[in-house]
Amino acid sequence: MPPSTADQSGAQRRPCDQVRVRVPATSANLGPGFDAFGLALTLYDDLVVTPGGSGVTVQVGGCGEGEVPLDETHLVVRSIRAGLEALGASVPGFTVKCENRIPHGRGLGSSSAAIVGGLAAAYALAGEPVDRERLVLLANEIEGHPDNVAAAALGGFTIAWTEGEGRGRAVKLDPADGLAAVAYVPGNRVLTKEARGLLPGVVSHSDAAANAGKAALLVAAMTGRPELLLTATEDRLHQEYREPAMPESLALVRKLRGSGLAAIVSGAGPTVAVLGGHDGRSAGHGDVFGGTPDAPDGWTKYELGIDPVGVQVWSMEAG
């Protein structure tokens, strides 16, 4: 039986034998909503955390296998530790098994999934229900911006912001019926730090005003007027500036948009995402799955729905 946990007042919490977590991939920015908009997608990483002993064992399968650290520096482990500390709980040792399907370094929120998954596991290990509002706050402290972590935590379409002393906040909106996404994932990676480093410190008033209007329009498009997605996903603040790090991605965005598809750079890239309706239920322009071309050579095409719930946690209680 794993060791019991206790809150800061000394009250005993009910321990668990095992925690299972499923957390979705996410696409952030969605064109004009830089560092604010997020969308949860039906591509998942799974975690199994088993408390016991005094050390940490990490096993990784799928994306990142043989590449990521297998010790206390693993992002899931660091997030579990941060969550336990915030909750005032102590679980000295545990085993983490990761089955990763979200590509790393491609702009689909792999780091946010690790952070949100680890924090959610910490809640279960502490014997507490997940407080999703606080989870966004804690995840933002680790990630540094709340757009991806908000969508991973809450599901659906999210609008995130920071207030006060960088406190991450978010609201969840229900996307339009039938909204779906096609992701084109290249074989190469682009580090978020590298992509953000290409952004200018100052932009023109006209570009800022244009993005503000398109971001507002995108909220309407995502939640009820998807026929406006092509216009609403236009961006002037970040995508073009990042072209030196991902020229093939920007070329693909232009090609797809030229054919009438609402294509964007997903997050910091280099993945390209297309937003639209599936089975003709929402966009009024056919099926986005059937209406998008095959992936370019060396790329992988994912046809994805919108995850409605965000991170999910299951625990088996001891005793």
N, C-alpha and C positions, 0 to 999 in steps of 0.2 A: 504494500500500500504506500502511495506517495506521502511525503510529509504534509501535515496540515498547514494552512496559511492563516495568517492573523492580520487584522487591520491595526491601525495605529493605536486604537483604544484597547487592544488586546483581545477583542472578541474573535472567537474562532469562526472561520469560514469553512464551508463544506468542501473538501478536496475532490478532485476528479482523477480518474484513472487515465483518461486520454481525451485530447481535444482535437477535433477536426475542423478545419477552416477552408472555405472556398472564397476566393476573391477575384473579381473580374478585371480584365484589361480595361483601359480607358483611353479615350482620345481627348486631348485638351486643345484649347484655343478655338477650334472649329472655324478658323478663318479670323474674323475680327475680334473675337472675345479673348484677347491675349491675357493669359494668367488669370482668367475669370471663368470661362466656360469649360465644362467637362461632360463627357458622355460615357456611360458604362456599357461595355460590350460583352457579348456572350462568348468570350474566350477566357479560360480560367487557370489560375494556379491553385493547387491544393496543398495544404499543410496538415501534417499529423504531428501533434506534440504530446509526448508521453513524459510526465514528470517522474523523477526518481534519481537517486544518487546525488553526487556533489559537483559533477562536471557537465559539460555540454558535448553532445555528439550530433553532427549534422550530416545528413545524407541528401544528395541532390540528384534527381533524375530529370531528363528533358533539357529544356533550355538552360544554359549555364553549367551543365554537368561538366566537370573537369576544369572549370574556369574560375568559379567563385570560391572564396575561402570556406573552410569547413570547421571553423572555430568561433570564438566569441566575437570576431569581427564580422561575421556574416550578418547582413542587414536584417534578416528576420530575427536572429538572436538578439541583436542590439535593440530592436524594437520591442521584443518581449521583455527584455530587461528594463527598458524605459517605461513600458506600461506597468510592470509590476511595481517599480519604484513610485510612479505617480499614484498607484492605488494603495500604496502602503503594504504590499504583500511580499512575501519571501518564498521563492521556490528555487532552492540552491542549484538543483541539477535537473536536466531534462534532455530528451532526444527529440530532434526535429527532422522529419522526413518531408522533403519538398518535391512535388511533382509539378514541374514548370512547363506551361504551354505558351506563356506570353514571351515573345522574343525580347532579348535584352538589347538595350541601346538602340531601339528602333522607333521610339516615340509612341509606344502603346502602354506606357505606365508601369513597366516592370518594377521599378524601384518603389513606386507608390503602392503597388500590390504587396510587395514584401513588407513595407512599413505598416500598412493597414492590416494585413494578415497577422503580423506579429503582435500588434497592439490588441487586436480582437482576441487572439489566443491568450494574451495576458489577462484579459477580463475573465475568460473561462477558467484559467488556472487560479485566479483569485476568488473564484466562486461568485462572480458578480455578472449581472446582465450587461450587455454592451450598451454603453451610453454613446450613441453615435455623434451627438453634438460635441461631446468632450473628445471623442476619438478624432474628429476632424481637427480640433485644436491641437491635440498631442501630435498627430501626424504632420501637421504643418510645421511644428517646431523642429521636427527631424528633417522633413523634405525641403523646407524653405519657401514653398509656395503652395497654395491650397487647391489648385484647379484639379489635378489628377486625383489627389487623395480624397477630395470631397466626393467625386463620382464613384471611386472605389468603395467608399464607406457608405454612401447613401443609395447608389444605383440611379438609373434614369438619367435625366438631363439636369445638370447642376450649375448654379451660379455661385461662385466663391469670391470672397474678399477678405481683407485683413483690416482690423481695427484696433484702436488702443496701442498696445505694445506688440504689434505684429500678431495679434490673436487671429487665428484662422476661423472664419465663419462660412457657412454655406446654406443655401436653400435648394430644395429639390423640386423640379417641375416634371409633370408627366409628359413625355413626348407624344407627338401625334400618332394615332393608330397606324400600324404598319411601317413606321419609320425603321430603317435598317441602314447598314453601312457595309461597304466593300473596302477592304484594306489591301493595299499593294505594298508588300514588305520586301525591301531589297536585301541582298546578302551582306552588305556593309553596314557598319554601325556609325553613328554620329553621337558623340558625347554631348549631353545637355549643356555642360559648361562651355564647350566649344561653340555650340550653336548660339547660346546667349551672348557669348563674347563678340559676335559679329554685329550685334544690334547697336545702333547709334545712341548716344546719350541724349540727343535732342531731335525731335521730329517737327515737321511743319504744322502750323495750326490747321491748314486745310486737310492734311492727312489725318490728324487727330479727330477733326470734326467728321470726316467721312467715316472713319471707323466707329465712332460713337453712334452714328445713325445706323450703320449696317449691323452693329451689335444689338441695338434695340430691335431692328427688324428681324434679326436671327431668332430672338426669343419668340416672336410671333410665328416665324416659319417652323421652328422646331416643335411648337406646341399645338399648332392648329392650321397653319397655312404653308405646308411644305412645298407648294408650287412656287414659293418665293425663295427657295433654298439657293438657287444659283446666284441670284442677285445678293442675297443676304450673307453669303459666305465670302464676299470680296474683302480683301485685306490690303492695307497699306502700311502696317506698322512692323511686321516682322518677317513675313515669308520671303519677300524679294531680297532682303538684306542677308538672309541665310543661304542664298544660292551658291556662294563660293564653296560651302561645305557639302552641298548636295545638289549639284547641277542637274543630275538625271531626274531627281525628284521634282524640281521646279519645271523641267521640260515636260514631265508627265502631267503635272497639274495643268499646265497651259494646254496641252493636247486634249485632256479630258474636258476641261471647261470649254474649249473651243467646239466640242461636240455636244455641248448643252448639259454636261454633268457637273454637279456641285462638288468639285474636287478641292481638297485642302491638303496642306501639310499637317500630319497628325502630330500634335505636341511639338517637340523640338526636332522632329523628323528622325530619319529620312523617309519613314512610311508616308504614303499618300493614301488618304481616305476619301471615299465618295459617299455622300449622304443622299438618301432618297427613299422611295417607298418600295416595299416588297409585295409581290402579288397584286400590284396595282391598287392597293387599298388606301394609299394616302396621297402620293405625289401627283397622280393624274397624268403622269408621263411614262407609264409602263412600269415594268419590274426592274429595279436597280440591279438585281442579281443577273438577270438575263440581258440587261441593257448595257452592261459594262464589258469592255474587251478583256481578253485573256491577259495574264501578267506578262510583262516583258521578260526576255531571257534573263535568268538569274534571280528573278523576283518570285515571290509566292503570293497568291491571291487568296484572301480569306473573305467568305461571305458570312456576315455577322448580324445578329439581331441586337436589340437593346436590352441589357440586363436591367430588370425593374427593381431589384432589391439591394444590390450592393453586397458587401461582405456577409457571409453566413457562417455561423458557428454552431457546432454540435459538441456536447461533452457527455462522457460516460462518468457518472459519479461513483466514487469509491463507496463500498459498503452496500 
